[in-house]
Amino acid sequence: MRFYEVVVGSDSGPQRHLRVASPTDAQAADAAAPLMRAHEAILSIRESPDDGLQQADAPPPKTQAEELAPSTPGMAAKS
């Protein structure tokens, strides 16, 4: 798991820095989405070095399998 700093807000307005844990930068956007406010956009995503003291503002994003499991009948039978 890597740590990413996601800057949200607007180019001409206030900006906020969110720190999220994610396997990829694309999934970092998914992890930051629940923390975003109305009318905010993702302005940048960059990886932060893990110094062992990193704390994330949000949990890692769910994988596609985790998101589909509740609606996939075959997965319910295997559980």
C-alpha positions in Angstrom: 0.0 0.0 0.0 1.3 3.4 -0.9 0.4 6.9 0.5 -0.8 9.7 -1.7 -1.5 13.4 -1.2 -4.6 14.4 -3.1 -5.2 18.1 -3.5 -8.9 19.0 -3.9 -10.7 22.3 -4.4 -10.7 24.7 -7.2 -8.0 26.6 -9.1 -9.3 30.0 -8.0 -10.7 29.0 -4.6 -9.6 27.3 -1.4 -7.7 24.0 -1.7 -7.4 21.1 0.8 -4.7 18.4 1.1 -6.0 14.9 1.8 -3.7 12.0 2.6 -5.0 8.5 1.5 -3.6 5.0 1.3 -4.0 3.2 -2.0 -2.3 0.6 -4.2 -2.3 3.0 -7.2 -2.8 6.7 -7.9 -6.0 6.1 -9.8 -7.5 4.3 -6.8 -6.2 7.2 -4.6 -8.9 9.4 -6.3 -11.5 6.8 -5.3 -10.3 6.8 -1.7 -10.4 10.6 -1.6 -13.9 10.9 -3.2 -15.9 10.4 0.1 -14.0 13.2 1.7 -14.6 15.7 -1.0 -17.2 18.5 -0.6 -19.7 19.7 -3.2 -18.1 21.5 -6.1 -14.6 20.3 -5.3 -12.5 18.7 -7.9 -9.2 16.8 -7.7 -6.4 19.1 -8.7 -3.5 16.8 -8.2 -2.4 13.4 -6.9 1.2 12.7 -5.9 2.8 9.8 -4.0 4.1 10.6 -0.6 7.1 8.7 0.7 6.3 6.3 3.5 8.4 7.2 6.5 6.6 4.7 8.8 4.6 7.5 10.4 2.0 8.1 7.7 -1.6 8.5 8.7 -4.4 8.4 6.1 -7.5 10.6 6.2 -9.6 7.8 4.6 -9.5 4.1 4.4 -8.1 2.4 1.2 -10.6 2.1 -1.6 -12.5 -1.1 -2.1 -11.4 -3.4 -4.8 -13.7 -4.1 -7.7 -14.3 -7.6 -6.3 -15.3 -6.2 -2.9 -17.7 -3.7 -4.5 -19.4 -6.4 -6.7 -19.5 -9.2 -4.1 -22.8 -8.0 -2.5 -24.6 -8.0 -5.9 -23.0 -11.1 -7.4 -25.1 -14.2 -6.5 -22.2 -16.6 -6.9 -20.2 -14.8 -4.3 -23.0 -15.0 -1.8 -23.2 -18.8 -2.2 -19.4 -19.1 -1.6 -19.4 -17.1 1.6 
